[in-house]
Amino acid sequence: MRDAQLLRPGAARSVIADVLEIRLALTLIRLGARMQLLEAETALSRDRLVKLYKEVKGVLPPKGILPCSAD
């Protein structure tokens, strides 16, 4: 089964779809992604993402707004 079929809108969430979302979140966390990006790129709840972040990094995710570049 393809990833797109598992994550199509309106489809019942499957265990496999959840695993794929968690794997994506874990990869992004390891690469240094902030919570805002994790929320935008996955269908996982904020609470679940915070728990994953803490489990991977050992600390809670940073709070506050994202740093912006001064062009």
ABEGO torsion letter per residue (X at the ends): XBAAAAABBGBBBBAAAAAAAAAAAAAAAAAGBBAAAAAAABABBAAAAAAAAAAAAGBBBBBEBBBBBBX
